[in-house]
Amino acid sequence: MKLPGHDAIARQADEHLVTHRVKLPRKVVERPIRQVVKRLVMALGVLVATAFIVYADHEGYHDNADGSVTLLDSFYYATVTLSTTGYGDITPVSDGARLTNIFLITPLRVLFLIILVGTTLEVLTERTREEWRLNRWRSVLRDHTVVVGFGTKGRSAIQTVCATGLKKEQVVVVDPSSKAIDAATAEGYAGVMGDATRSEVLKRAEVHKARQIIIAPQRDDTAVLVTLTARQLNRGAKIVAAVREEENAPLLRQSGADAVITSSGAAGRLLGLSVLSPAAGMVMEDLIQQGSGLDLVERPVVRGEVGKTPRETDDLVVSVVRGHRVLGYDDPSVGTLQLTDRLITIVRATPGNQVTPDTRPLPHG
């Protein structure tokens, strides 16, 4: 068993004390700083335009200080007017200047305030809007898939389940890396940044309402802790975990995982098979790759197949799922197919091929 000691595990659980947060996928928008700069430039343009309008008719204005209005005075007047300060030291005295104030300066003042106030309101309401989205997301999220770890294994797992028809809105990614969460949300998945070994992080991912949980962290000891925590929060979810070392697989099953995939062992067997039989290795690699060549598909038995043996079906059946047992196609106990059976078949990959989820509850000790 290649796991750290109890002290190392405890330190790992305690060292991730960073604030965890939920990030929802969003449409591509400009960065806040760019929005603020753009609006400031617009406000400055309004200010400059107002100043030149005043200076163009400066003879219609009176300055209490020296009587004349210069270009600097025009900018000063535009500034205090648009900001609604209005000291009254420079005033329009001619009819033309007053008409200009009515039909040009006043609309520009309103536009200036809309630009600045709009920016302020947007900044102030952004957090409220995000909280509303999070509350609504939590209220509608049910029977979703939680993926712990957005590395190579996690990404591949998500692509596989989404290729079978699962919507991106039904996937929640949990990862301690902010870059990984940003990448997940950019692809349309909801993300929770934080240490998945902590129950409060998994609760933010609504694990207690999830239908299936995929655990694919970088370390085997992390996978064990996450599996224990996830099973404690959700007794009925289907949990599939990945480990690097095959000797750690039994511990994951004892921790509550329904299925354990050994990544290093599977890769090693595929390498050995490719050496002994390159053609067989190519077939296995083809089966592993989703949506190309040959695919493994699980489907229910149709009525026309009831009473037949697995060899008599049109598809190439490799296993029969009966109850909670997976039986080989040549297992004598299979006999003939029943309507409640499910078949695992090898078919030619097409857009319509999907792995039909098994909705029956799983027993847990």
Secondary structure, DSSP 4 states (H G I P E B T S, - for coil): -----HHHHHHHHHH--SPPEEE--------HHHHHHHHHHHHHHHHHHHHHHHHHTGGGEEETTTS---HHHHHHHHHHHHTT---SSEEE-SHHHHHHIIIIIHHHHHHHHHHHHHHHHHHHHHHHHHHHHHHHHHHH--S-EEEE--SHHHHHHHHHHHHTT--GGGEEEEES-HHHHHHHHHTT-EEEES-TTSHHHHHHTTGGG-SEEEE--SSHHHHHHHHHHHHHH-SSSEEEEEESSGGGHHHHHHHT-SEEEEHHHHHHHHHHHHHH-HHHHHHHHHHHSTTSSEEEEEEEPPGGGTT--GGGSSSEEEEEEETTEEEETT-TTT-S--TT-EEEEEEE--TT-------SPPP--
